[in-house]
Amino acid sequence: MTIKTWKTHPVHHVMLEILKRKKAMTDMELFEALTEEFKDIGFKDFNELLMRLEIAGKIRTTSMARGKRRVELITEE
């Protein structure tokens, strides 16, 4: 029997922390970095999270090539 424990940081906080360190990365690099911490996150949940953070004005996503996106943190000066 496996016991699930609560994470101390929500997924969106971890995503923003990763982007603060890297500044910008592709969506797949970011997804792989998140799955190291959160094993049960799916790509659909990841895309939903990206959309919510972009609407909130925290990140910016731009299309690079077919099926690739660049995700960058919007710095507040």
PETA-V767350 format. One record per pair of residues at least 24 apart in sequence whose C-alpha atoms are under 7 Angstrom apart, sorted by sequence separation. I is the first residue (numbers start at 1). GAP is how many residues later the second one is. D is the distance in whole Angstrom. If there is no record, write none. Layout:
BEGIN
[[I GAP D] [I GAP D]]
END
This chain:
BEGIN
[[12 37 7] [27 41 7] [26 42 7] [27 42 6] [26 43 6] [27 43 6] [26 44 4] [27 44 6] [25 45 6] [26 45 6] [24 46 7] [25 46 6] [24 47 6] [25 47 7] [24 48 4] [23 49 6] [24 49 7] [23 50 6] [19 53 7] [20 53 7] [19 54 6]]
END
